[in-house]
């Protein structure tokens, strides 16, 4: 049997430049580069009184915050994660990469669509899908309801059929 001996890599160098050396940080980095490159990494501890210059042009700086709907924060829920994992694996077994559809400019939450489809399983189809569209925050027009029904039928229903078939076989 082969024995494995781990030899830890050498410690990365630590540089502590003086104030005069660090007046031009880029020049200092060029100076230490030959030694630091041997390790692939280094640590530079600037002088205590060094303060980096403020480098943002406040007249031209624009910060675009990312809007994250609260419903996306639920993504850590175990049930939601299992749903997406199982659905993705089902489509991967079919040789297809699952791509989430976009409806009215938003990524369609297939888990929520499935939940609402199960919850609203009774009633006329056209009314059912319009109600689901409304509950998901989409417009209630017939075309949106038809699009939701189509995505559900195409992406979720085949997996549900297989899942139910597998469940029936396990109970025998």
N, C-alpha and C positions, 0 to 999 in steps of 0.2 A: 504494500500500500504506500502511495506517495504521501510524503508529509509536506505540508504547506507552511512556509515561514513568511510571515508578513514583515516587510521592512518599511517602516513609516517614511514618508517623504521628508526631505529636510524642511525646516521651518521657513516660511516666506520671510524675506528681509523686511525690516522695519526701518524707515527713514524718518529722522527728526531734524528737518532743516532749521537753520537759524532764520531770523527775520530778514537779514540781508540776502540770504540764498533764496528765500521764498517771495521776495518782492515781485519776481516774475515766475509764477508757478509752472508755466509751460517750459521755460528754459530749464528749470530744476528737473522736470520730468525727462527732458531730453538728456540731461546730464546723467541721471541714474538709470536710464533705459538699458544700457548694455548689461549691467548687473541684474536688474529686475527681470529682464527677458529670460534669463537662465531658469527662473522659477515659474514664469507664467503669471505671477501675481506678486504684488507687494503691498505694503501698507505705508501710507505717508501720514505722519502726524504733524499738522502744521503748527507753527509757533502759537503760543497761547493768545497773544494779542492780535493775531491775524484775523481779519474779517473779510470774507469774499465781497467783491464789489457787487452792488445791486445791478443786475444785467437785464432787467425787463424794461422794455420801452412801454410805459404805461399808456401812452397815447395810441399805440397800435396793438396792444395786447388784448386778445379776446379769449375768454374762457367759455367753452361750450359744455355745460354740465350734461351728463348722460341722464336721460329720464328713465327711471326704473320703476315701472308700475308695481304696486304692492303685491299684486298677484304673482309676480315673478319671484318674490322673496320666499314664497311657499315651496320653491323648487327643492328645498332640502327635505321635504316631507317624504318619508319612506315609500308610501304608496305611489306618489307621483313618480319618483325615481324608478321604482320597479316597473311601473306601467311603461315608461319610455324605454327602459332597458329591454324589457320583453318585446315590445313592439319593434324596436330597432333590430334585435336579434332575429325576430321572425322574418323581417324583410331582408336581412343579411343572408339568411338561409335560402332565400329565394333568389339571391344574387343581385339584390337591389339595395342601394344606399337610400335610407329614409331621408327625405328632404321635407322639412316642414313647409307647408304651403303658406302663402301670403294672401290674406283677405282684407280688403279695404285698407291696404298699407300696413297691416299688422301681421306678425307671425301668428298663425293659427295654433292655439293651445289645444292639442288633440286630447290631452287628459281631461280638460274642462269640457270639451265637446262631448267626450264619452260620458262623463258624469251627467251632463245635462240630458244627453240622449237616453240614458238609463232612467233618469228622474222623470222625464217627459215622454214615457213610452206609450202612453195612451192618447187617443184622439186622432183627428184627421191629420194625415201626413203634412199637408201644406201649413196647417195651423201649428203643428208641433215644431216644425223647423223654423217658422217665423218667430215662435216663442223662444226657441233656443238662440236664434240670432240676437234677439232683443236682450236676453239674459247675458250674452257674451259681450254686449256692448256694440254690436253691429247694427246697421240699419235693418229695419224689418221688411224691406222690399223683397219681393218674391225671388228675384235673381240671387240675392245674398243667401236666402234660405236654401235655394237650390244648390248653390255652390257649397255650402256647409254640408248638406246632405251628400253631395257627390264626393267630397273629400272624406267624409266619414265612411261612406260605402266602399270607397276605393282603398283607403289606408288602414282603417280600424276593423271593419267587419271581417275581412279575410282572416285576420289574426284571431278575432273572437270565435269564428267558426272552428278553427283549428284548436283553440284553447278548450272550447266546449266538447269537441270530439275527444280530445285527450282526457278531459275530466271524466267523460262517460266511460272510456276504456279503463281508467284507473278504478272506477267503482265496481267493475265486474268481478 
